[in-house]
Amino acid sequence: MDSTPMPEPLRRAIHQLVSEAVQNCQEVLRYTEPDQAHTWKRMTLYRATDAADTMNMLAMLIAAYSQRTGTSKDTLESYLQLFQQRDRAAGPGEGEWAHLAGLLGEDAPVSAGEAASWPRMQFLSGRTHSEQAKQPEDDPQKLFTEAVLHGLKARLCDDVDSLNSYLPPQVAAMARRVAEVLEVPEPATA
């Protein structure tokens, strides 16, 4: 196994791409809020696909470097997990339709009838997500992640006060604390 450290230009590019993807993910969350009712479909799809494309670019940069430095094609395909790859141009598949039916409390589509099928697993996953959405308390890890993303964005945009206008109070409070921690302190004067 190669123990050569990652070249610094590649490392910096990866950090930049991850940062861009995180910003897009934060915007996906932002456009789910009630005050975005007029634009949520368009903007969540734009930002989700932007994040996916950015992460795909990151993976392909690493793959190109790996291939250049001798990683075999079979190993590279294994690392890239090509069996998971889906083409967005094909649109939603049976799994997504089944997941949506489960989320919305609808009957399982015919494609989800087979016990061990992908659509069946997706339908059950959607049903689970639907039940979890009815719970009064959100998962603390999810709340923390949302708060960190919103707090980071608010600090970057210097708009911490906007957090109060669209976030649930618990998430807004956590996001404000994150933004405060990220505030650059004034230099001490002696």
N, CA, C and O of each residue as an XYZ file, in Angstrom:
760
protein
N       0.843     -1.180      0.000
C       0.000      0.000      0.000
C       0.884      1.237      0.000
O       1.901      1.281      0.692
N       0.497      2.234     -0.772
C       1.242      3.487     -0.904
C       1.083      4.322      0.358
O      -0.036      4.575      0.804
N       2.203      4.750      0.933
C       2.142      5.577      2.141
C       2.604      7.005      1.866
O       2.963      7.732      2.792
N       2.596      7.404      0.601
C       2.971      8.757      0.228
C       1.859      9.719      0.646
O       0.689      9.468      0.362
N       2.212     10.818      1.318
C       1.164     11.767      1.703
C       0.542     12.433      0.470
O       1.146     12.483     -0.601
N      -0.659     12.932      0.649
C      -1.365     13.620     -0.424
C      -0.598     14.891     -0.801
O      -0.162     15.625      0.085
N      -0.428     15.160     -2.091
C       0.246     16.406     -2.495
C      -0.548     17.621     -1.999
O      -1.779     17.625     -2.025
N       0.164     18.631     -1.558
C      -0.473     19.816     -0.970
C      -1.487     20.488     -1.912
O      -2.562     20.865     -1.445
N      -1.202     20.654     -3.201
C      -2.218     21.285     -4.066
C      -3.527     20.467     -4.137
O      -4.617     21.036     -4.182
N      -3.404     19.150     -4.146
C      -4.591     18.299     -4.166
C      -5.328     18.414     -2.834
O      -6.556     18.498     -2.811
N      -4.602     18.418     -1.744
C      -5.216     18.554     -0.422
C      -5.994     19.869     -0.320
O      -7.119     19.888      0.181
N      -5.404     20.953     -0.787
C      -6.087     22.256     -0.734
C      -7.325     22.275     -1.635
O      -8.356     22.838     -1.268
N      -7.218     21.664     -2.800
C      -8.373     21.603     -3.702
C      -9.516     20.817     -3.055
O     -10.681     21.198     -3.165
N      -9.175     19.732     -2.390
C     -10.189     18.919     -1.717
C     -10.864     19.723     -0.605
O     -12.086     19.678     -0.463
N     -10.083     20.450      0.177
C     -10.659     21.281      1.234
C     -11.612     22.320      0.650
O     -12.682     22.565      1.209
N     -11.229     22.932     -0.474
C     -12.092     23.932     -1.124
C     -13.384     23.284     -1.621
O     -14.466     23.838     -1.424
N     -13.285     22.134     -2.252
C     -14.474     21.463     -2.779
C     -15.406     21.004     -1.656
O     -16.626     21.110     -1.785
N     -14.848     20.498     -0.564
C     -15.689     20.105      0.575
C     -16.409     21.330      1.134
O     -17.591     21.260      1.472
N     -15.704     22.438      1.228
C     -16.315     23.671      1.721
C     -17.478     24.094      0.824
O     -18.541     24.469      1.319
N     -17.280     24.034     -0.481
C     -18.359     24.376     -1.423
C     -19.548     23.431     -1.253
O     -20.696     23.876     -1.243
N     -19.283     22.149     -1.122
C     -20.361     21.171     -0.966
C     -21.130     21.418      0.327
O     -22.358     21.326      0.348
N     -20.416     21.729      1.401
C     -21.072     22.000      2.686
C     -21.965     23.235      2.565
O     -23.082     23.241      3.082
N     -21.491     24.268      1.895
C     -22.318     25.464      1.705
C     -23.578     25.115      0.928
O     -24.664     25.592      1.258
N     -23.445     24.295     -0.089
C     -24.632     23.885     -0.851
C     -25.574     23.063      0.009
O     -26.791     23.212     -0.096
N     -25.032     22.196      0.858
C     -25.881     21.409      1.756
C     -26.610     22.318      2.743
O     -27.781     22.087      3.047
N     -25.934     23.340      3.240
C     -26.590     24.282      4.149
C     -27.736     24.976      3.431
O     -28.801     25.179      4.015
N     -27.532     25.339      2.180
C     -28.601     26.006      1.430
C     -29.768     25.055      1.176
O     -30.921     25.484      1.150
N     -29.479     23.770      0.990
C     -30.580     22.804      0.875
C     -31.440     22.891      2.134
O     -32.666     22.974      2.053
N     -30.787     22.872      3.297
C     -31.529     22.982      4.555
C     -32.272     24.312      4.634
O     -33.427     24.349      5.059
N     -31.636     25.382      4.238
C     -32.259     26.715      4.313
C     -33.549     26.768      3.498
O     -34.544     27.342      3.943
N     -33.535     26.174      2.310
C     -34.707     26.236      1.438
C     -35.822     25.282      1.849
O     -36.869     25.240      1.203
N     -35.612     24.517      2.916
C     -36.701     23.680      3.430
C     -37.566     24.433      4.435
O     -38.618     23.935      4.837
N     -37.143     25.612      4.839
C     -37.856     26.359      5.869
C     -39.146     26.972      5.318
O     -39.236     27.269      4.126
N     -40.145     27.160      6.188
C     -41.461     27.639      5.749
C     -41.446     28.952      4.972
O     -42.281     29.141      4.086
N     -40.524     29.865      5.275
C     -40.515     31.145      4.558
C     -40.023     31.009      3.118
O     -39.996     31.997      2.383
N     -39.638     29.816      2.709
C     -39.166     29.581      1.340
C     -40.181     28.799      0.501
O     -39.808     28.172     -0.491
N     -41.445     28.830      0.888
C     -42.477     28.031      0.224
C     -42.551     28.301     -1.272
O     -42.861     27.393     -2.043
N     -42.278     29.509     -1.691
C     -42.397     29.862     -3.101
C     -41.265     29.323     -3.972
O     -41.395     29.306     -5.196
N     -40.175     28.890     -3.381
C     -39.013     28.516     -4.185
C     -38.341     27.217     -3.770
O     -37.309     26.856     -4.335
N     -38.901     26.504     -2.795
C     -38.188     25.356     -2.237
C     -37.918     24.254     -3.248
O     -36.835     23.669     -3.221
N     -38.848     23.948     -4.135
C     -38.616     22.840     -5.079
C     -37.417     23.127     -5.960
O     -36.518     22.296     -6.090
N     -37.406     24.299     -6.563
C     -36.329     24.663     -7.479
C     -34.994     24.742     -6.741
O     -34.007     24.157     -7.186
N     -34.956     25.450     -5.630
C     -33.682     25.717     -4.974
C     -33.112     24.497     -4.241
O     -31.895     24.312     -4.220
N     -33.967     23.665     -3.640
C     -33.412     22.468     -2.996
C     -32.809     21.537     -4.045
O     -31.774     20.917     -3.804
N     -33.449     21.440     -5.196
C     -32.877     20.593     -6.253
C     -31.591     21.186     -6.816
O     -30.619     20.464     -7.035
N     -31.579     22.499     -7.052
C     -30.344     23.133     -7.533
C     -29.193     22.868     -6.566
O     -28.126     22.410     -6.974
N     -29.411     23.157     -5.293
C     -28.314     23.062     -4.330
C     -27.939     21.610     -4.029
O     -26.763     21.314     -3.819
N     -28.906     20.710     -4.006
C     -28.574     19.298     -3.784
C     -27.737     18.751     -4.938
O     -26.768     18.024     -4.719
N     -28.114     19.103     -6.163
C     -27.331     18.617     -7.306
C     -25.983     19.325     -7.386
O     -24.996     18.724     -7.808
N     -25.929     20.609     -6.983
C     -24.632     21.295     -6.926
C     -23.710     20.579     -5.946
O     -22.538     20.351     -6.248
N     -24.235     20.222     -4.766
C     -23.422     19.521     -3.767
C     -22.968     18.166     -4.303
O     -21.807     17.789     -4.147
N     -23.882     17.439     -4.932
C     -23.526     16.126     -5.476
C     -22.461     16.258     -6.572
O     -21.513     15.474     -6.615
N     -22.620     17.245     -7.450
C     -21.641     17.441     -8.520
C     -20.275     17.841     -7.971
O     -19.242     17.406     -8.481
N     -20.277     18.669     -6.932
C     -19.013     19.087     -6.322
C     -18.309     17.892     -5.696
O     -17.100     17.729     -5.860
N     -19.048     17.063     -4.987
C     -18.431     15.879     -4.385
C     -17.988     14.885     -5.449
O     -16.980     14.202     -5.274
N     -18.725     14.797     -6.546
C     -18.311     13.930     -7.648
C     -16.994     14.432     -8.244
O     -16.105     13.637     -8.548
N     -16.871     15.758     -8.411
C     -15.628     16.324     -8.926
C     -14.468     15.993     -7.986
O     -13.379     15.637     -8.436
N     -14.705     16.111     -6.693
C     -13.688     15.785     -5.702
C     -13.255     14.321     -5.848
O     -12.061     14.023     -5.873
N     -14.219     13.422     -5.943
C     -13.903     11.998     -6.076
C     -13.113     11.728     -7.360
O     -12.184     10.921     -7.361
N     -13.480     12.398     -8.441
C     -12.785     12.181     -9.707
C     -11.364     12.750     -9.683
O     -10.470     12.192    -10.319
N     -11.145     13.848     -8.960
C      -9.778     14.360     -8.814
C      -8.902     13.352     -8.079
O      -7.770     13.087     -8.485
N      -9.428     12.800     -7.010
C      -8.673     11.798     -6.247
C      -8.459     10.551     -7.106
O      -7.386      9.948     -7.080
N      -9.485     10.170     -7.862
C      -9.357      9.003     -8.742
C      -8.292      9.235     -9.809
O      -7.497      8.341    -10.098
N      -8.274     10.422    -10.392
C      -7.273     10.729    -11.421
C      -5.862     10.648    -10.836
O      -4.955     10.077    -11.442
N      -5.698     11.230     -9.650
C      -4.380     11.162     -9.007
C      -4.011      9.716     -8.685
O      -2.880      9.292     -8.918
N      -4.962      8.969     -8.152
C      -4.703      7.569     -7.802
C      -4.319      6.760     -9.031
O      -3.393      5.949     -8.992
N      -5.040      6.989    -10.121
C      -4.736      6.258    -11.350
C      -3.350      6.649    -11.865
O      -2.580      5.789    -12.293
N      -3.040      7.921    -11.822
C      -1.736      8.405    -12.278
C      -0.600      7.791    -11.469
O       0.488      7.557    -11.995
N      -0.855      7.531    -10.195
C       0.208      7.002     -9.326
C       0.173      5.489     -9.195
O       0.825      4.925     -8.316
N      -0.586      4.823    -10.068
C      -0.480      3.380    -10.147
C      -1.587      2.538     -9.559
O      -1.463      1.314     -9.546
N      -2.667      3.129     -9.069
C      -3.771      2.323     -8.551
C      -4.424      1.594     -9.725
O      -4.728      2.203    -10.750
N      -4.636      0.297     -9.569
C      -5.220     -0.483    -10.656
C      -6.669     -0.068    -10.906
O      -7.344      0.464    -10.024
N      -7.123     -0.323    -12.116
C      -8.496      0.034    -12.498
C      -9.507     -0.693    -11.609
O     -10.481     -0.084    -11.167
N      -9.291     -1.990    -11.338
C     -10.223     -2.751    -10.492
C     -10.290     -2.179     -9.076
O     -11.370     -2.041     -8.502
N      -9.133     -1.853     -8.528
C      -9.099     -1.270     -7.184
C      -9.796      0.076     -7.175
O     -10.578      0.371     -6.271
N      -9.513      0.897     -8.184
C     -10.124      2.218     -8.282
C     -11.643      2.108     -8.386
O     -12.358      2.852     -7.714
N     -12.145      1.202     -9.210
C     -13.597      1.004     -9.338
C     -14.201      0.559     -8.011
O     -15.315      0.953     -7.666
N     -13.470     -0.257     -7.278
C     -13.928     -0.679     -5.958
C     -14.020      0.518     -5.011
O     -15.018      0.684     -4.311
N     -12.972      1.355     -4.992
C     -12.968      2.534     -4.129
C     -14.082      3.505     -4.506
O     -14.691      4.129     -3.637
N     -14.344      3.628     -5.811
C     -15.385      4.554     -6.278
C     -16.796      4.009     -6.061
O     -17.771      4.729     -6.277
N     -16.920      2.763     -5.642
C     -18.213      2.133     -5.351
C     -19.188      2.312     -6.527
O     -20.317      2.771     -6.354
N     -18.724      1.942     -7.713
C     -19.501      2.155     -8.928
C     -20.869      1.473     -8.897
O     -21.793      1.907     -9.584
N     -21.003      0.402     -8.101
C     -22.294     -0.291     -8.008
C     -23.370      0.618     -7.417
O     -24.560      0.357     -7.593
N     -22.970      1.682     -6.720
C     -23.943      2.606     -6.118
C     -24.329      3.744     -7.054
O     -25.294      4.461     -6.786
N     -23.603      3.919     -8.129
C     -23.777      5.074     -8.996
C     -25.131      5.059     -9.691
O     -25.568      4.030    -10.205
N     -25.783      6.206     -9.699
C     -27.049      6.382    -10.399
C     -26.965      7.621    -11.257
O     -26.300      8.595    -10.901
N     -27.634      7.582    -12.375
C     -27.666      8.711    -13.297
C     -28.901      9.555    -13.010
O     -30.026      9.069    -13.125
N     -28.697     10.820    -12.635
C     -29.829     11.703    -12.353
C     -30.679     11.957    -13.586
O     -31.871     12.240    -13.474
N     -30.073     11.859    -14.760
C     -30.823     12.117    -15.990
C     -31.966     11.123    -16.171
O     -32.942     11.425    -16.859
N     -31.860      9.964    -15.573
C     -32.919      8.955    -15.676
C     -34.138      9.329    -14.835
O     -35.214      8.756    -15.010
N     -33.971     10.291    -13.919
C     -35.087     10.703    -13.060
C     -35.309      9.728    -11.926
O     -34.554      8.770    -11.764
N     -36.357      9.973    -11.131
C     -36.624      9.080     -9.994
C     -36.904      7.653    -10.465
O     -37.598      7.429    -11.456
N     -36.343      6.700     -9.725
C     -36.570      5.296    -10.044
C     -37.593      4.695     -9.106
O     -38.196      5.396     -8.293
N     -37.786      3.385     -9.225
C     -38.766      2.685     -8.391
C     -38.501      2.888     -6.903
O     -39.438      3.020     -6.116
N     -37.229      2.913     -6.518
C     -36.881      3.103     -5.116
C     -37.334      4.456     -4.589
O     -37.878      4.550     -3.488
N     -37.108      5.508     -5.379
C     -37.510      6.845     -4.943
C     -39.025      6.969     -4.867
O     -39.551      7.577     -3.935
N     -39.738      6.393     -5.848
C     -41.209      6.438     -5.819
C     -41.739      5.670     -4.615
O     -42.696      6.099     -3.970
N     -41.121      4.540     -4.317
C     -41.548      3.745     -3.167
C     -41.244      4.480     -1.861
O     -42.067      4.482     -0.945
N     -40.079      5.098     -1.771
C     -39.709      5.858     -0.569
C     -40.711      7.001     -0.351
O     -41.168      7.224      0.770
N     -41.046      7.716     -1.422
C     -42.002      8.819     -1.332
C     -43.364      8.329     -0.856
O     -44.001      8.969     -0.020
N     -43.807      7.200     -1.385
C     -45.095      6.646     -0.948
C     -45.064      6.349      0.550
O     -46.027      6.635      1.261
N     -43.962      5.777      1.029
C     -43.829      5.504      2.455
C     -43.816      6.784      3.277
O     -44.443      6.852      4.334
N     -43.096      7.809      2.790
C     -43.033      9.094      3.490
C     -44.411      9.732      3.627
O     -44.752     10.288      4.671
N     -45.189      9.645      2.562
C     -46.483     10.324      2.529
C     -47.616      9.471      3.081
O     -48.777      9.879      3.033
N     -47.293      8.286      3.609
C     -48.312      7.429      4.212
C     -49.234      6.772      3.203
O     -50.360      6.406      3.539
N     -48.776      6.618      1.982
C     -49.570      5.994      0.933
C     -49.338      4.488      0.926
O     -48.432      3.987      1.592
N     -50.161      3.774      0.170
C     -49.954      2.338      0.011
C     -48.667      2.093     -0.766
O     -48.233      2.924     -1.564
N     -48.074      0.944     -0.516
C     -46.847      0.578     -1.224
C     -47.150      0.383     -2.703
O     -48.160     -0.230     -3.050
N     -46.290      0.896     -3.579
C     -46.480      0.648     -5.006
C     -46.266     -0.841     -5.311
O     -45.666     -1.568     -4.520
N     -46.753     -1.265     -6.434
C     -46.639     -2.668     -6.834
C     -45.184     -3.113     -6.818
O     -44.886     -4.239     -6.420
N     -44.268     -2.237     -7.249
C     -42.846     -2.604     -7.308
C     -42.276     -2.915     -5.927
O     -41.228     -3.554     -5.829
N     -42.941     -2.477     -4.861
C     -42.456     -2.714     -3.496
C     -43.082     -3.956     -2.876
O     -42.988     -4.163     -1.667
N     -43.715     -4.777     -3.692
C     -44.391     -5.961     -3.169
C     -43.477     -7.114     -2.813
O     -43.794     -7.903     -1.923
N     -42.349     -7.225     -3.493
C     -41.431     -8.331     -3.208
C     -40.689     -8.073     -1.906
O     -40.169     -6.979     -1.686
N     -40.642     -9.071     -1.053
C     -40.125     -8.925      0.310
C     -38.712     -8.346      0.387
O     -38.478     -7.456      1.205
N     -37.788     -8.796     -0.404
C     -36.397     -8.355     -0.281
C     -35.974     -7.420     -1.411
O     -34.781     -7.287     -1.683
N     -36.922     -6.779     -2.063
C     -36.577     -5.918     -3.203
C     -36.118     -4.537     -2.736
O     -36.449     -4.105     -1.632
N     -35.356     -3.852     -3.583
C     -34.905     -2.490     -3.304
C     -36.103     -1.554     -3.098
O     -36.109     -0.803     -2.124
N     -37.120     -1.568     -3.978
C     -38.279     -0.694     -3.733
C     -38.958     -0.984     -2.386
O     -39.423     -0.057     -1.722
N     -39.019     -2.235     -1.983
C     -39.642     -2.573     -0.696
C     -38.834     -1.973      0.457
O     -39.403     -1.398      1.385
N     -37.510     -2.110      0.395
C     -36.657     -1.532      1.438
C     -36.811     -0.019      1.475
O     -36.844      0.578      2.551
N     -36.906      0.603      0.302
C     -37.066      2.055      0.249
C     -38.431      2.487      0.785
O     -38.535      3.506      1.468
N     -39.477      1.718      0.478
C     -40.812      2.022      1.002
C     -40.790      1.983      2.526
O     -41.304      2.891      3.180
N     -40.199      0.941      3.089
C     -40.125      0.812      4.545
C     -39.275      1.926      5.160
O     -39.585      2.421      6.244
N     -38.219      2.312      4.477
C     -37.390      3.425      4.944
C     -38.198      4.722      4.949
O     -38.107      5.510      5.891
N     -38.984      4.940      3.905
C     -39.840      6.124      3.852
C     -40.864      6.124      4.969
O     -41.135      7.158      5.581
N     -41.423      4.974      5.225
C     -42.404      4.849      6.314
C     -41.744      5.163      7.662
O     -42.332      5.844      8.502
N     -40.522      4.664      7.860
C     -39.785      4.946      9.093
C     -39.528      6.444      9.235
O     -39.725      7.008     10.311
N     -39.087      7.092      8.148
C     -38.860      8.541      8.186
C     -40.148      9.288      8.504
O     -40.130     10.282      9.230
N     -41.249      8.819      7.969
C     -42.547      9.452      8.238
C     -42.894      9.353      9.719
O     -43.353     10.325     10.319
N     -42.675      8.179     10.305
C     -42.957      7.999     11.735
C     -42.032      8.867     12.591
O     -42.461      9.448     13.588
N     -40.768      8.948     12.196
C     -39.818      9.766     12.948
C     -40.198     11.244     12.889
O     -39.969     11.982     13.847
N     -40.779     11.679     11.768
C     -41.182     13.080     11.626
C     -42.315     13.432     12.580
O     -42.520     14.609     12.879
N     -43.043     12.453     13.055
C     -44.152     12.695     13.978
C     -43.682     12.814     15.423
O     -44.443     13.236     16.294
N     -42.435     12.442     15.676
C     -41.891     12.494     17.029
C     -41.632     13.943     17.419
O     -41.140     14.718     16.598
N     -41.952     14.331     18.661
C     -41.751     15.721     19.072
C     -40.282     16.133     19.159
O     -39.960     17.302     18.950
N     -39.401     15.206     19.459
C     -37.981     15.519     19.592
C     -37.222     14.993     18.383
O     -37.360     13.832     17.997
N     -36.423     15.867     17.797
C     -35.575     15.441     16.693
C     -34.325     14.770     17.233
O     -33.957     14.942     18.395
N     -33.691     14.012     16.378
C     -32.432     13.365     16.706
C     -31.405     14.439     17.066
O     -31.177     15.346     16.266
N     -30.779     14.365     18.240
C     -29.814     15.399     18.651
C     -28.656     15.567     17.666
O     -28.171     16.680     17.465
N     -28.219     14.481     17.061
C     -27.109     14.577     16.100
C     -27.539     15.366     14.859
O     -26.765     16.164     14.331
N     -28.761     15.143     14.398
C     -29.267     15.878     13.235
C     -29.425     17.356     13.572
O     -29.054     18.218     12.774
N     -29.975     17.656     14.752
C     -30.129     19.054     15.176
C     -28.769     19.747     15.256
O     -28.621     20.891     14.828
N     -27.782     19.047     15.807
C     -26.444     19.610     15.920
C     -25.867     19.912     14.536
O     -25.298     20.981     14.315
N     -26.016     18.962     13.606
C     -25.493     19.149     12.255
C     -26.149     20.355     11.588
O     -25.466     21.184     10.988
N     -27.478     20.453     11.693
C     -28.181     21.590     11.107
C     -27.720     22.897     11.737
O     -27.485     23.878     11.032
N     -27.591     22.915     13.048
C     -27.178     24.129     13.741
C     -25.774     24.558     13.310
O     -25.524     25.744     13.093
N     -24.870     23.605     13.187
C     -23.506     23.935     12.760
C     -23.526     24.520     11.352
O     -22.872     25.530     11.093
N     -24.266     23.899     10.448
C     -24.312     24.412      9.074
C     -24.938     25.806      9.014
O     -24.415     26.694      8.340
N     -26.058     26.000      9.719
C     -26.706     27.315      9.711
C     -25.836     28.363     10.403
O     -25.738     29.495      9.929
N     -25.205     27.997     11.515
C     -24.339     28.936     12.215
C     -23.134     29.333     11.380
O     -22.742     30.500     11.370
N     -22.552     28.385     10.690
C     -21.421     28.668      9.805
C     -21.830     29.629      8.699
O     -21.139     30.614      8.440
N     -22.940     29.346      8.053
C     -23.407     30.206      6.963
C     -23.723     31.613      7.484
O     -23.369     32.604      6.844
N     -24.384     31.703      8.636
C     -24.718     33.005      9.210
C     -23.450     33.802      9.517
O     -23.403     35.010      9.288
N     -22.429     33.130     10.033
C     -21.173     33.816     10.343
C     -20.483     34.254      9.057
O     -19.985     35.377      8.980
N     -20.446     33.396      8.055
C     -19.801     33.752      6.789
C     -20.479     34.931      6.119
O     -19.820     35.760      5.492
N     -21.801     35.005      6.250
C     -22.575     36.093      5.642
C     -22.751     37.270      6.589
O     -23.367     38.273      6.230
N     -22.211     37.151      7.798
C     -22.369     38.163      8.834
C     -23.839     38.535      9.015
O     -24.206     39.710      9.038
N     -24.668     37.499      9.142
C     -26.112     37.694      9.253
C     -26.690     36.771     10.320
O     -27.633     36.023     10.058
N     -26.124     36.827     11.516
C     -26.545     35.958     12.607
C     -27.993     36.242     13.003
O     -28.719     35.327     13.390
N     -28.416     37.508     12.910
C     -29.783     37.855     13.307
C     -30.839     37.164     12.455
O     -31.959     36.953     12.919
N     -30.507     36.809     11.224
C     -31.496     36.170     10.341
C     -31.891     34.779     10.839
O     -32.951     34.273     10.470
N     -31.060     34.160     11.666
C     -31.365     32.819     12.163
C     -32.695     32.787     12.901
O     -33.395     31.775     12.871
N     -33.049     33.878     13.560
C     -34.301     33.937     14.317
C     -35.527     33.944     13.413
O     -36.623     33.600     13.856
N     -35.356     34.331     12.153
C     -36.516     34.524     11.294
C     -37.022     33.253     10.621
O     -38.163     33.223     10.159
N     -36.216     32.217     10.554
C     -36.672     31.050      9.802
C     -36.425     29.704     10.466
O     -36.980     28.697     10.026
N     -35.618     29.659     11.499
C     -35.307     28.374     12.130
C     -36.187     28.137     13.352
O     -36.608     29.083     14.018
N     -36.461     26.870     13.638
C     -37.130     26.561     14.912
C     -36.261     27.089     16.057
O     -35.035     27.087     15.946
N     -36.876     27.540     17.151
C     -36.116     28.173     18.237
C     -34.923     27.367     18.750
O     -33.862     27.936     19.005
N     -35.083     26.049     18.906
C     -33.990     25.233     19.430
C     -32.791     25.231     18.477
O     -31.647     25.349     18.916
N     -33.052     25.098     17.183
C     -31.966     25.083     16.198
C     -31.354     26.471     16.090
O     -30.134     26.602     15.987
N     -32.185     27.512     16.112
C     -31.684     28.887     16.020
C     -30.749     29.197     17.183
O     -29.700     29.810     16.986
N     -31.119     28.781     18.391
C     -30.275     29.037     19.566
C     -28.925     28.335     19.420
O     -27.882     28.925     19.701
N     -28.947     27.091     18.986
C     -27.689     26.354     18.800
C     -26.857     26.992     17.686
O     -25.639     27.109     17.814
N     -27.507     27.403     16.594
C     -26.796     28.012     15.467
C     -26.162     29.340     15.883
O     -25.053     29.659     15.454
N     -26.863     30.116     16.720
C     -26.288     31.373     17.223
C     -25.035     31.088     18.059
O     -24.041     31.807     17.955
N     -25.083     30.047     18.880
C     -23.903     29.694     19.690
C     -22.735     29.290     18.788
O     -21.588     29.651     19.050
N     -23.034     28.543     17.726
C     -21.976     28.156     16.784
C     -21.393     29.405     16.139
O     -20.173     29.549     16.053
N     -22.249     30.301     15.690
C     -21.780     31.529     15.037
C     -20.938     32.371     15.988
O     -19.939     32.962     15.577
N     -21.335     32.428     17.251
C     -20.564     33.192     18.240
C     -19.163     32.597     18.422
O     -18.181     33.332     18.526
N     -19.078     31.292     18.459
C     -17.777     30.641     18.612
C     -16.892     30.937     17.408
O     -15.673     31.049     17.541
N     -17.502     31.063     16.240
C     -16.730     31.306     15.019
C     -16.347     32.769     14.844
O     -15.575     33.105     13.945
N     -16.881     33.645     15.697
C     -16.576     35.060     15.586
C     -15.086     35.284     15.828
O     -14.509     34.731     16.764
N     -14.482     36.086     14.988
C     -13.067     36.382     15.126
C     -12.904     37.406     16.249
O     -13.475     38.495     16.180
N     -12.129     37.066     17.281
C     -11.980     37.999     18.394
C     -11.142     39.209     17.984
O     -10.242     39.116     17.149
N     -11.463     40.327     18.590
C     -10.675     41.550     18.358
C      -9.320     41.372     19.022
O      -9.228     40.788     20.101
N      -8.272     41.870     18.386
C      -6.936     41.769     19.014
C      -6.905     42.571     20.319
O      -7.491     43.649     20.419
N      -6.222     42.029     21.292
C      -6.086     42.701     22.577
C      -5.180     43.919     22.425
O      -4.146     43.861     21.760
N      -5.581     45.007     23.044
C      -4.739     46.207     23.007
C      -4.029     46.337     24.347
O      -4.642     46.215     25.407
N      -2.769     46.578     24.280
C      -1.995     46.675     25.511
C      -1.752     48.097     25.899
O      -1.112     48.359     26.918
